[in-house]
Amino acid sequence: MERLKEFRKEKNMTQEGMAEKIGITLSMYEKVERGVVSASAAFMRRMKDAFPDIDINLIFFSQNSNKIAESVSEEAV
């Protein structure tokens, strides 16, 4: 989740600080940021509550959308 990591760094926060701010364990936050575990709806809701200005689609969905678009383009060729 490169975009999640970028968002955290833009806020000048550590992983520990981010986990604390959204009310989850550091271990869980690290797993989501590394992409080991997918962000759940509850995780995204906590992010939105803590950071009302966050664009959930951009952070959590755009990357997958790009991959889908790339695969469709390759199939069309």
N, CA and C atoms as a LAMMPS dump frame, in Angstrom:
ITEM: TIMESTEP
0
ITEM: NUMBER OF ATOMS
231
ITEM: BOX BOUNDS ff ff ff
-5.0000000000000000e+02 5.0000000000000000e+02
-5.0000000000000000e+02 5.0000000000000000e+02
-5.0000000000000000e+02 5.0000000000000000e+02
ITEM: ATOMS id mol type element x y z
1 1 1 N 0.84 -1.189 0
2 1 2 C 0 0 0
3 1 3 C 0.878 1.242 0
4 2 1 N 1.501 1.446 -1.111
5 2 2 C 2.414 2.586 -1.229
6 2 3 C 1.706 3.907 -0.974
7 3 1 N 0.475 4.02 -1.417
8 3 2 C -0.25 5.296 -1.226
9 3 3 C -0.589 5.533 0.239
10 4 1 N -0.85 4.482 0.978
11 4 2 C -1.099 4.631 2.415
12 4 3 C 0.174 5.122 3.097
13 5 1 N 1.297 4.544 2.719
14 5 2 C 2.587 4.962 3.277
15 5 3 C 2.866 6.43 2.937
16 6 1 N 2.619 6.823 1.689
17 6 2 C 2.818 8.21 1.277
18 6 3 C 1.926 9.155 2.079
19 7 1 N 0.673 8.755 2.283
20 7 2 C -0.26 9.575 3.062
21 7 3 C 0.269 9.768 4.476
22 8 1 N 0.726 8.68 5.09
23 8 2 C 1.257 8.752 6.457
24 8 3 C 2.448 9.7 6.519
25 9 1 N 3.343 9.591 5.55
26 9 2 C 4.525 10.453 5.534
27 9 3 C 4.154 11.921 5.303
28 10 1 N 3.133 12.172 4.473
29 10 2 C 2.658 13.544 4.266
30 10 3 C 2.171 14.156 5.573
31 11 1 N 1.641 13.313 6.429
32 11 2 C 1.145 13.773 7.732
33 11 3 C 2.261 13.802 8.782
34 12 1 N 3.49 13.462 8.36
35 12 2 C 4.647 13.429 9.263
36 12 3 C 4.394 12.539 10.482
37 13 1 N 3.872 11.355 10.217
38 13 2 C 3.552 10.425 11.293
39 13 3 C 4.343 9.14 11.124
40 14 1 N 4.631 8.506 12.241
41 14 2 C 5.227 7.18 12.229
42 14 3 C 4.104 6.164 12.085
43 15 1 N 4.469 4.919 11.817
44 15 2 C 3.456 3.864 11.778
45 15 3 C 2.783 3.753 13.142
46 16 1 N 3.566 3.862 14.191
47 16 2 C 3.014 3.771 15.544
48 16 3 C 2.027 4.913 15.806
49 17 1 N 2.386 6.117 15.392
50 17 2 C 1.502 7.263 15.576
51 17 3 C 0.209 7.125 14.797
52 18 1 N 0.317 6.614 13.589
53 18 2 C -0.872 6.413 12.757
54 18 3 C -1.786 5.362 13.376
55 19 1 N -1.191 4.257 13.814
56 19 2 C -1.986 3.193 14.444
57 19 3 C -2.723 3.729 15.669
58 20 1 N -2.024 4.51 16.466
59 20 2 C -2.637 5.078 17.671
60 20 3 C -3.768 6.033 17.301
61 21 1 N -3.527 6.87 16.3
62 21 2 C -4.538 7.859 15.898
63 21 3 C -5.823 7.192 15.404
64 22 1 N -5.69 6.078 14.683
65 22 2 C -6.905 5.443 14.167
66 22 3 C -7.434 4.341 15.091
67 23 1 N -6.706 4.065 16.159
68 23 2 C -7.218 3.14 17.177
69 23 3 C -7.057 1.668 16.866
70 24 1 N -5.925 1.312 16.243
71 24 2 C -5.64 -0.102 15.988
72 24 3 C -4.236 -0.419 16.495
73 25 1 N -3.886 -1.69 16.478
74 25 2 C -2.552 -2.071 16.925
75 25 3 C -1.516 -1.701 15.871
76 26 1 N -0.306 -1.477 16.327
77 26 2 C 0.8 -1.193 15.419
78 26 3 C 0.984 -2.355 14.452
79 27 1 N 0.91 -3.558 14.959
80 27 2 C 1.08 -4.75 14.133
81 27 3 C 0.084 -4.781 12.977
82 28 1 N -1.169 -4.488 13.261
83 28 2 C -2.193 -4.494 12.214
84 28 3 C -1.932 -3.382 11.201
85 29 1 N -1.579 -2.202 11.684
86 29 2 C -1.304 -1.104 10.764
87 29 3 C -0.146 -1.462 9.832
88 30 1 N 0.92 -1.999 10.393
89 30 2 C 2.09 -2.386 9.589
90 30 3 C 1.705 -3.39 8.501
91 31 1 N 0.868 -4.35 8.862
92 31 2 C 0.455 -5.374 7.899
93 31 3 C -0.34 -4.774 6.747
94 32 1 N -1.214 -3.834 7.05
95 32 2 C -2.004 -3.191 5.994
96 32 3 C -1.094 -2.338 5.119
97 33 1 N -0.211 -1.563 5.734
98 33 2 C 0.664 -0.694 4.953
99 33 3 C 1.604 -1.496 4.051
100 34 1 N 2.056 -2.642 4.514
101 34 2 C 2.939 -3.488 3.712
102 34 3 C 2.169 -4.305 2.675
103 35 1 N 0.846 -4.354 2.783
104 35 2 C 0.041 -5.108 1.839
105 35 3 C -0.088 -6.577 2.178
106 36 1 N 0.321 -6.949 3.388
107 36 2 C 0.2 -8.339 3.837
108 36 3 C -1.262 -8.675 4.104
109 37 1 N -1.995 -7.685 4.609
110 37 2 C -3.415 -7.826 4.912
111 37 3 C -4.15 -6.703 4.185
112 38 1 N -5.281 -7.014 3.604
113 38 2 C -6.095 -5.984 2.954
114 38 3 C -6.779 -5.115 3.997
115 39 1 N -6.924 -3.849 3.652
116 39 2 C -7.629 -2.933 4.546
117 39 3 C -9.106 -3.316 4.585
118 40 1 N -9.615 -3.504 5.774
119 40 2 C -11.033 -3.842 5.931
120 40 3 C -11.871 -2.567 5.852
121 41 1 N -13.175 -2.741 5.752
122 41 2 C -14.081 -1.594 5.76
123 41 3 C -13.932 -0.827 7.072
124 42 1 N -13.746 -1.547 8.17
125 42 2 C -13.576 -0.896 9.476
126 42 3 C -12.287 -0.068 9.505
127 43 1 N -11.22 -0.606 8.908
128 43 2 C -9.946 0.131 8.841
129 43 3 C -10.147 1.431 8.071
130 44 1 N -10.807 1.337 6.915
131 44 2 C -11.039 2.524 6.098
132 44 3 C -11.932 3.534 6.812
133 45 1 N -12.927 3.039 7.525
134 45 2 C -13.811 3.92 8.282
135 45 3 C -13.027 4.653 9.366
136 46 1 N -12.129 3.952 10.044
137 46 2 C -11.294 4.58 11.077
138 46 3 C -10.387 5.649 10.463
139 47 1 N -9.842 5.354 9.283
140 47 2 C -9.003 6.335 8.593
141 47 3 C -9.819 7.588 8.263
142 48 1 N -11.03 7.391 7.751
143 48 2 C -11.893 8.517 7.381
144 48 3 C -12.296 9.322 8.606
145 49 1 N -12.575 8.652 9.721
146 49 2 C -12.933 9.355 10.952
147 49 3 C -11.759 10.195 11.469
148 50 1 N -10.556 9.637 11.399
149 50 2 C -9.368 10.324 11.901
150 50 3 C -8.89 11.418 10.945
151 51 1 N -9.093 11.194 9.651
152 51 2 C -8.636 12.132 8.622
153 51 3 C -9.776 12.393 7.641
154 52 1 N -10.699 13.296 8.001
155 52 2 C -11.868 13.54 7.141
156 52 3 C -11.508 13.95 5.707
157 53 1 N -10.309 14.485 5.511
158 53 2 C -9.901 14.939 4.185
159 53 3 C -9.33 13.823 3.305
160 54 1 N -9.168 12.626 3.845
161 54 2 C -8.559 11.525 3.087
162 54 3 C -9.475 11.088 1.938
163 55 1 N -8.876 10.776 0.809
164 55 2 C -9.618 10.233 -0.327
165 55 3 C -9.442 8.712 -0.29
166 56 1 N -10.399 8.03 0.275
167 56 2 C -10.34 6.579 0.449
168 56 3 C -10.134 5.877 -0.897
169 57 1 N -10.82 6.33 -1.922
170 57 2 C -10.677 5.694 -3.241
171 57 3 C -9.248 5.789 -3.755
172 58 1 N -8.653 6.945 -3.614
173 58 2 C -7.291 7.139 -4.088
174 58 3 C -6.298 6.274 -3.311
175 59 1 N -6.446 6.224 -2.006
176 59 2 C -5.505 5.483 -1.163
177 59 3 C -5.665 3.971 -1.327
178 60 1 N -6.895 3.488 -1.301
179 60 2 C -7.118 2.05 -1.219
180 60 3 C -7.561 1.365 -2.513
181 61 1 N -8.067 2.101 -3.49
182 61 2 C -8.626 1.445 -4.66
183 61 3 C -7.959 1.797 -5.989
184 62 1 N -7.372 2.943 -6.115
185 62 2 C -6.813 3.367 -7.401
186 62 3 C -5.756 2.421 -7.928
187 63 1 N -4.904 1.918 -7.063
188 63 2 C -3.825 1.038 -7.495
189 63 3 C -4.391 -0.209 -8.177
190 64 1 N -5.393 -0.823 -7.592
191 64 2 C -6.006 -2.01 -8.191
192 64 3 C -6.729 -1.659 -9.492
193 65 1 N -7.358 -0.496 -9.537
194 65 2 C -8.048 -0.079 -10.749
195 65 3 C -7.064 0.054 -11.898
196 66 1 N -5.884 0.6 -11.612
197 66 2 C -4.867 0.741 -12.645
198 66 3 C -4.429 -0.621 -13.155
199 67 1 N -4.258 -1.59 -12.269
200 67 2 C -3.848 -2.929 -12.68
201 67 3 C -4.912 -3.569 -13.57
202 68 1 N -6.161 -3.383 -13.231
203 68 2 C -7.254 -3.939 -14.023
204 68 3 C -7.261 -3.272 -15.406
205 69 1 N -7.114 -1.943 -15.437
206 69 2 C -7.095 -1.238 -16.71
207 69 3 C -5.931 -1.688 -17.577
208 70 1 N -4.761 -1.9 -16.977
209 70 2 C -3.602 -2.346 -17.731
210 70 3 C -3.84 -3.736 -18.33
211 71 1 N -4.431 -4.633 -17.561
212 71 2 C -4.662 -5.984 -18.075
213 71 3 C -5.692 -5.987 -19.194
214 72 1 N -6.694 -5.132 -19.107
215 72 2 C -7.702 -5.028 -20.167
216 72 3 C -7.055 -4.476 -21.43
217 73 1 N -6.183 -3.478 -21.287
218 73 2 C -5.493 -2.9 -22.447
219 73 3 C -4.607 -3.937 -23.131
220 74 1 N -3.906 -4.741 -22.342
221 74 2 C -3.032 -5.76 -22.897
222 74 3 C -3.832 -6.816 -23.654
223 75 1 N -5.019 -7.166 -23.152
224 75 2 C -5.849 -8.162 -23.81
225 75 3 C -6.382 -7.643 -25.135
226 76 1 N -6.6 -6.327 -25.228
227 76 2 C -7.145 -5.727 -26.449
228 76 3 C -6.128 -5.713 -27.584
229 77 1 N -4.834 -5.792 -27.249
230 77 2 C -3.779 -5.708 -28.276
231 77 3 C -3.618 -6.976 -29.027
